[in-house]
Amino acid sequence: MSLADIKVKIEADAQKEAEKILEDARLKIKEIETVTEGEASKIESFYANRFSTEKPEVFNRREIVANLDVKKILLGAKQDLITEAFGESLRILASFPEEKYLAFCEKLLKQASESGDEKILVSPKEKYLNGEWLKKYNEKHKTSLTLETVQIPMSGGFILRKGDIDTNCSWDMLTTWIKEEIEADVAKRLFSK
């Protein structure tokens, strides 16, 4: 055999060997593709089954959260209405006719004053509690209360001061105090079905 024949034979054998390697590789690729498709199908089936079994629970949880959000919004709206109701009570107190306003303040002052020589602080917007009214009050009740020159912003009423101790009889404080006691009843009346 000549060198050329040997070269042709080596090339032919190499070609056959390369084709065999390529064929084995193609078969291996097909085998891997088949296994991979099977695994992918199993995974897809697993998650589809899992989704179908968990779907009602997921929707149930979302519904619970949505219901909680609705209740929270409703509770906030109810709280706003209660706050508005107590705000309206402040407006009503402040708009009492003079006679009723002064009678209420007189009764409140009589209960709050312990020594009869305290100072009274009022709002800069106060219309009825003034020096003339206080003079009449002092004569009637034999006290020596004085009207403080310092004024404090409030919706009405007064603050009674003795030294470092203040007794807050403002409408703001009275409604806050009463709110704590009757808020549940107000809510019941406003929102009972």
CYANA upper distance limits for C-alpha pairs under 8 A (distance plus 0.5 A):
  1 MET  CA      5 ASP  CA      6.51
  1 MET  CA      6 ILE  CA      7.15
  2 SER  CA      6 ILE  CA      6.73
  3 LEU  CA      7 LYS  CA      6.61
  4 ALA  CA      8 VAL  CA      6.69
  5 ASP  CA      9 LYS  CA      6.56
  6 ILE  CA     10 ILE  CA      6.58
  7 LYS  CA     11 GLU  CA      6.61
  8 VAL  CA     12 ALA  CA      6.53
  9 LYS  CA     13 ASP  CA      6.54
 10 ILE  CA     14 ALA  CA      6.44
 11 GLU  CA     15 GLN  CA      6.46
 12 ALA  CA     16 LYS  CA      6.66
 13 ASP  CA     17 GLU  CA      6.55
 14 ALA  CA     18 ALA  CA      6.47
 15 GLN  CA     19 GLU  CA      6.62
 16 LYS  CA     20 LYS  CA      6.61
 17 GLU  CA     21 ILE  CA      6.63
 18 ALA  CA     22 LEU  CA      6.56
 19 GLU  CA     23 GLU  CA      6.50
 20 LYS  CA     24 ASP  CA      6.57
 21 ILE  CA     25 ALA  CA      6.57
 22 LEU  CA     26 ARG  CA      6.59
 23 GLU  CA     27 LEU  CA      6.68
 24 ASP  CA     28 LYS  CA      6.57
 25 ALA  CA     29 ILE  CA      6.54
 26 ARG  CA     30 LYS  CA      6.66
 27 LEU  CA     31 GLU  CA      6.59
 28 LYS  CA     32 ILE  CA      6.58
 29 ILE  CA     33 GLU  CA      6.48
 30 LYS  CA     34 THR  CA      6.58
 31 GLU  CA     35 VAL  CA      6.71
 32 ILE  CA     36 THR  CA      6.37
 33 GLU  CA     37 GLU  CA      6.41
 34 THR  CA     38 GLY  CA      6.65
 35 VAL  CA     39 GLU  CA      6.64
 36 THR  CA     40 ALA  CA      6.44
 37 GLU  CA     41 SER  CA      6.43
 38 GLY  CA     42 LYS  CA      6.64
 39 GLU  CA     43 ILE  CA      6.61
 40 ALA  CA     44 GLU  CA      6.46
 41 SER  CA     45 SER  CA      6.45
 42 LYS  CA     46 PHE  CA      6.47
 43 ILE  CA     47 TYR  CA      6.72
 44 GLU  CA     48 ALA  CA      6.51
 45 SER  CA     49 ASN  CA      6.53
 46 PHE  CA     50 ARG  CA      6.53
 47 TYR  CA     51 PHE  CA      6.34
 48 ALA  CA     52 SER  CA      6.64
 49 ASN  CA     53 THR  CA      6.69
 50 ARG  CA     54 GLU  CA      6.42
 51 PHE  CA     55 LYS  CA      5.92
 52 SER  CA     56 PRO  CA      8.19
 53 THR  CA     57 GLU  CA      8.40
 54 GLU  CA     58 VAL  CA      6.60
 55 LYS  CA     59 PHE  CA      6.67
 56 PRO  CA     60 ASN  CA      6.42
 57 GLU  CA     61 ARG  CA      6.58
 58 VAL  CA     62 ARG  CA      6.75
 59 PHE  CA     63 GLU  CA      6.56
 60 ASN  CA     64 ILE  CA      6.70
 61 ARG  CA     65 VAL  CA      6.71
 62 ARG  CA     66 ALA  CA      6.54
 63 GLU  CA     67 ASN  CA      6.53
 64 ILE  CA     68 LEU  CA      6.65
 65 VAL  CA     69 ASP  CA      6.69
 66 ALA  CA     70 VAL  CA      6.70
 67 ASN  CA     71 LYS  CA      6.64
 68 LEU  CA     72 LYS  CA      6.56
 69 ASP  CA     73 ILE  CA      6.67
 70 VAL  CA     74 LEU  CA      6.56
 71 LYS  CA     75 LEU  CA      6.42
 72 LYS  CA     76 GLY  CA      6.63
 73 ILE  CA     77 ALA  CA      6.71
 74 LEU  CA     78 LYS  CA      6.63
 75 LEU  CA     79 GLN  CA      6.56
 76 GLY  CA     80 ASP  CA      6.62
 77 ALA  CA     81 LEU  CA      6.77
 78 LYS  CA     82 ILE  CA      6.73
 78 LYS  CA    187 ALA  CA      8.32
 79 GLN  CA     83 THR  CA      6.61
 80 ASP  CA     84 GLU  CA      6.53
 81 LEU  CA     85 ALA  CA      6.56
 82 ILE  CA     86 PHE  CA      6.83
 82 ILE  CA    183 GLU  CA      8.16
 82 ILE  CA    186 VAL  CA      7.78
 82 ILE  CA    187 ALA  CA      7.29
 83 THR  CA     87 GLY  CA      6.55
 84 GLU  CA     88 GLU  CA      6.56
 85 ALA  CA     89 SER  CA      6.89
 86 PHE  CA     90 LEU  CA      7.01
 86 PHE  CA    175 THR  CA      7.35
 86 PHE  CA    179 LYS  CA      7.94
 87 GLY  CA     91 ARG  CA      6.98
 88 GLU  CA     92 ILE  CA      6.67
 89 SER  CA     93 LEU  CA      6.66
 89 SER  CA    175 THR  CA      8.14
 90 LEU  CA     94 ALA  CA      6.65
 90 LEU  CA    155 SER  CA      7.65
 90 LEU  CA    171 TRP  CA      6.85
 90 LEU  CA    172 ASP  CA      7.54
 90 LEU  CA    175 THR  CA      7.63
 91 ARG  CA     95 SER  CA      6.63
 92 ILE  CA     96 PHE  CA      6.83
 93 LEU  CA    101 TYR  CA      8.08
 93 LEU  CA    156 GLY  CA      8.25
 93 LEU  CA    171 TRP  CA      7.72
 94 ALA  CA    101 TYR  CA      8.39
 94 ALA  CA    155 SER  CA      7.26
 94 ALA  CA    156 GLY  CA      6.44
 94 ALA  CA    171 TRP  CA      8.43
 96 PHE  CA    100 LYS  CA      6.57
 96 PHE  CA    101 TYR  CA      5.79
 97 PRO  CA    101 TYR  CA      6.46
 98 GLU  CA    102 LEU  CA      6.51
 98 GLU  CA    128 TYR  CA      7.26
 99 GLU  CA    103 ALA  CA      6.60
100 LYS  CA    104 PHE  CA      6.61
101 TYR  CA    105 CYS  CA      6.73
101 TYR  CA    128 TYR  CA      8.44
102 LEU  CA    106 GLU  CA      6.44
102 LEU  CA    128 TYR  CA      7.52
102 LEU  CA    129 LEU  CA      7.89
103 ALA  CA    107 LYS  CA      6.75
104 PHE  CA    108 LEU  CA      6.65
105 CYS  CA    109 LEU  CA      6.37
105 CYS  CA    157 GLY  CA      7.19
106 GLU  CA    110 LYS  CA      6.55
106 GLU  CA    137 TYR  CA      7.99
107 LYS  CA    111 GLN  CA      6.89
108 LEU  CA    112 ALA  CA      6.62
108 LEU  CA    169 CYS  CA      7.96
109 LEU  CA    113 SER  CA      6.29
112 ALA  CA    160 LEU  CA      8.06
112 ALA  CA    167 THR  CA      7.69
112 ALA  CA    169 CYS  CA      8.47
113 SER  CA    118 GLU  CA      7.66
113 SER  CA    160 LEU  CA      7.90
116 GLY  CA    143 THR  CA      5.23
116 GLY  CA    144 SER  CA      6.27
116 GLY  CA    145 LEU  CA      6.39
117 ASP  CA    143 THR  CA      6.90
117 ASP  CA    144 SER  CA      5.31
117 ASP  CA    145 LEU  CA      5.13
117 ASP  CA    146 THR  CA      7.73
117 ASP  CA    162 LYS  CA      8.29
118 GLU  CA    144 SER  CA      8.07
118 GLU  CA    145 LEU  CA      5.70
118 GLU  CA    146 THR  CA      7.15
118 GLU  CA    160 LEU  CA      6.85
118 GLU  CA    161 ARG  CA      6.02
118 GLU  CA    162 LYS  CA      5.48
119 LYS  CA    145 LEU  CA      6.18
119 LYS  CA    146 THR  CA      5.33
119 LYS  CA    147 LEU  CA      6.17
119 LYS  CA    148 GLU  CA      6.23
119 LYS  CA    160 LEU  CA      6.28
119 LYS  CA    161 ARG  CA      5.51
119 LYS  CA    162 LYS  CA      6.97
120 ILE  CA    145 LEU  CA      7.59
120 ILE  CA    146 THR  CA      6.59
120 ILE  CA    147 LEU  CA      5.34
120 ILE  CA    148 GLU  CA      6.05
120 ILE  CA    158 PHE  CA      6.98
120 ILE  CA    159 ILE  CA      6.26
120 ILE  CA    160 LEU  CA      5.28
120 ILE  CA    161 ARG  CA      6.70
121 LEU  CA    147 LEU  CA      6.87
121 LEU  CA    148 GLU  CA      5.81
121 LEU  CA    149 THR  CA      8.00
121 LEU  CA    150 VAL  CA      7.14
121 LEU  CA    151 GLN  CA      6.23
121 LEU  CA    152 ILE  CA      7.23
121 LEU  CA    158 PHE  CA      6.09
121 LEU  CA    159 ILE  CA      5.52
121 LEU  CA    160 LEU  CA      6.89
121 LEU  CA    161 ARG  CA      7.94
122 VAL  CA    126 GLU  CA      6.90
122 VAL  CA    129 LEU  CA      7.86
122 VAL  CA    148 GLU  CA      8.37
122 VAL  CA    151 GLN  CA      5.88
122 VAL  CA    152 ILE  CA      6.53
122 VAL  CA    153 PRO  CA      8.30
122 VAL  CA    154 MET  CA      8.25
122 VAL  CA    156 GLY  CA      7.97
122 VAL  CA    157 GLY  CA      7.34
122 VAL  CA    158 PHE  CA      5.35
122 VAL  CA    159 ILE  CA      7.07
123 SER  CA    151 GLN  CA      5.77
123 SER  CA    152 ILE  CA      5.45
123 SER  CA    153 PRO  CA      5.46
123 SER  CA    154 MET  CA      6.03
123 SER  CA    155 SER  CA      7.81
123 SER  CA    156 GLY  CA      7.09
123 SER  CA    157 GLY  CA      8.42
123 SER  CA    158 PHE  CA      7.87
124 PRO  CA    151 GLN  CA      6.12
124 PRO  CA    152 ILE  CA      7.23
124 PRO  CA    153 PRO  CA      7.01
125 LYS  CA    153 PRO  CA      8.39
126 GLU  CA    130 ASN  CA      8.48
126 GLU  CA    156 GLY  CA      7.08
128 TYR  CA    133 TRP  CA      7.95
129 LEU  CA    133 TRP  CA      6.58
129 LEU  CA    134 LEU  CA      7.61
130 ASN  CA    134 LEU  CA      6.70
130 ASN  CA    147 LEU  CA      7.91
131 GLY  CA    135 LYS  CA      6.53
131 GLY  CA    147 LEU  CA      7.02
132 GLU  CA    136 LYS  CA      6.99
133 TRP  CA    137 TYR  CA      6.71
134 LEU  CA    138 ASN  CA      6.54
134 LEU  CA    145 LEU  CA      7.81
134 LEU  CA    146 THR  CA      7.90
134 LEU  CA    147 LEU  CA      7.96
135 LYS  CA    139 GLU  CA      6.81
136 LYS  CA    140 LYS  CA      6.61
137 TYR  CA    141 HIS  CA      6.54
137 TYR  CA    142 LYS  CA      8.48
137 TYR  CA    143 THR  CA      8.29
138 ASN  CA    142 LYS  CA      5.74
138 ASN  CA    143 THR  CA      5.12
138 ASN  CA    144 SER  CA      6.25
138 ASN  CA    145 LEU  CA      7.04
139 GLU  CA    143 THR  CA      7.45
154 MET  CA    170 SER  CA      7.14
154 MET  CA    171 TRP  CA      7.99
154 MET  CA    172 ASP  CA      7.32
155 SER  CA    170 SER  CA      7.56
155 SER  CA    171 TRP  CA      6.51
155 SER  CA    172 ASP  CA      6.83
156 GLY  CA    170 SER  CA      6.14
156 GLY  CA    171 TRP  CA      5.81
156 GLY  CA    172 ASP  CA      8.08
157 GLY  CA    169 CYS  CA      6.36
157 GLY  CA    170 SER  CA      4.69
157 GLY  CA    171 TRP  CA      5.93
158 PHE  CA    168 ASN  CA      7.27
158 PHE  CA    169 CYS  CA      5.72
158 PHE  CA    170 SER  CA      5.41
159 ILE  CA    166 ASP  CA      6.93
159 ILE  CA    167 THR  CA      6.14
159 ILE  CA    168 ASN  CA      5.07
159 ILE  CA    169 CYS  CA      5.85
159 ILE  CA    170 SER  CA      6.79
160 LEU  CA    166 ASP  CA      6.08
160 LEU  CA    167 THR  CA      5.46
160 LEU  CA    168 ASN  CA      6.94
160 LEU  CA    169 CYS  CA      7.75
161 ARG  CA    165 ILE  CA      6.27
161 ARG  CA    166 ASP  CA      4.99
161 ARG  CA    167 THR  CA      6.85
162 LYS  CA    166 ASP  CA      6.97
168 ASN  CA    173 MET  CA      7.00
169 CYS  CA    173 MET  CA      6.93
169 CYS  CA    174 LEU  CA      6.90
170 SER  CA    174 LEU  CA      6.71
171 TRP  CA    175 THR  CA      6.53
172 ASP  CA    176 THR  CA      6.70
173 MET  CA    177 TRP  CA      6.49
174 LEU  CA    178 ILE  CA      6.55
175 THR  CA    179 LYS  CA      6.19
176 THR  CA    180 GLU  CA      7.07
177 TRP  CA    181 GLU  CA      7.56
178 ILE  CA    182 ILE  CA      6.69
179 LYS  CA    183 GLU  CA      5.62
182 ILE  CA    186 VAL  CA      6.63
183 GLU  CA    187 ALA  CA      6.61
184 ALA  CA    188 LYS  CA      6.66
185 ASP  CA    189 ARG  CA      6.68
186 VAL  CA    190 LEU  CA      6.53
187 ALA  CA    191 PHE  CA      6.34
187 ALA  CA    192 SER  CA      8.32
188 LYS  CA    192 SER  CA      5.78
